[in-house]
Amino acid sequence: MPAEERLTRLPALPDTPGYAHAVTVSGRLLFVSGQVAVDETGCVVGVDDLAAQTRQALSNLHHVMSRFGADWSDVVKFTWYVVDVSDVQTLRAVRDEVLRPALGELHNPASTLVQVAALFGPEFLVEVEAVVAVPDQRSDV
């Protein structure tokens, strides 16, 4: 696995609530564009439902990563964009539901959460992008 070390404790900073302050990597990096809650036909999934939209956006992200032979344990950093940060616990719960089976006891990747005035469509509540350390195997991309 090219994601080598996850820094979660540092004397000068408080412990992180479920994510790493930093992650070191080796090898190739994959920068995945922001993913939103659309299905394979382009239809919005989970209108007005942050949990459903987060699940779909993560599913779409996983489809992209998988094409390069990567899994959740290879994610170095997430950047989350939400229109309402007050419901961050819903986002965190879905993130953990999706990632925990692959990560086990590892902390989640480094993460940034940004509240935005709007996403590219008024029906979207969340968008997530990722930096992924691609495993050494070659893909057919």
Residue pairs with C-beta under 8 A, 6 or more apart in sequence:
1 73
1 74
1 133
1 135
2 25
2 26
2 27
2 28
2 74
2 133
2 134
2 135
2 136
3 23
3 24
3 25
3 73
3 74
3 75
3 76
3 109
3 133
4 23
4 24
4 25
4 26
5 23
5 24
6 20
6 22
6 23
6 106
6 107
6 109
7 20
7 21
7 22
7 23
7 24
8 15
8 16
8 20
8 21
8 107
9 15
10 21
13 21
16 107
18 92
18 96
18 107
18 108
19 107
19 108
19 109
19 110
19 111
20 107
20 108
20 109
20 110
20 111
21 110
22 110
23 76
23 77
23 109
23 110
25 76
25 133
26 133
27 133
27 134
27 135
27 136
28 133
28 134
29 76
29 131
29 132
29 133
29 134
30 65
30 68
30 70
30 131
30 132
30 133
30 134
31 129
31 130
31 131
31 132
32 61
32 64
32 65
32 129
32 130
32 131
32 132
33 64
33 129
34 79
34 81
34 127
34 128
34 129
35 57
35 58
35 60
35 61
35 64
35 127
35 128
35 129
36 53
36 56
36 57
36 60
36 119
36 120
36 121
36 124
36 126
36 127
37 44
37 45
37 46
37 52
37 53
37 54
37 55
37 56
37 57
37 60
37 124
37 125
37 126
38 44
38 45
38 56
38 60
39 45
39 56
44 121
44 123
44 124
45 52
45 53
45 56
46 52
46 53
46 55
46 56
47 123
48 125
49 125
50 82
50 84
50 87
50 90
50 91
50 125
50 126
51 90
51 93
51 94
53 124
53 125
53 126
54 90
54 91
54 94
54 95
54 126
54 128
55 94
55 97
55 98
57 126
57 127
57 128
58 94
58 95
58 98
58 128
59 98
61 128
61 129
61 130
62 71
62 72
62 98
65 71
65 74
65 75
65 130
65 132
67 139
67 141
68 132
68 134
68 139
68 141
69 134
69 135
69 137
69 139
70 132
70 133
70 134
70 135
71 102
72 98
72 99
72 102
72 103
73 102
73 103
73 106
74 132
74 133
74 134
74 135
75 99
75 109
75 130
75 131
75 132
75 133
76 109
76 110
76 130
76 131
76 132
76 133
77 109
77 110
77 111
77 112
77 130
77 131
78 95
78 108
78 109
78 110
78 111
78 112
78 128
78 129
78 130
79 111
79 112
79 114
79 128
79 129
79 130
80 91
80 111
80 112
80 113
80 114
80 126
80 127
80 128
81 114
81 115
81 116
81 119
81 126
81 127
81 128
82 88
82 91
82 113
82 114
82 115
82 116
82 125
82 126
83 115
83 116
83 117
83 118
83 119
83 124
83 125
83 126
84 115
84 125
85 113
85 115
88 113
91 113
91 126
95 108
96 108
99 108
109 130
119 125
119 126
119 127
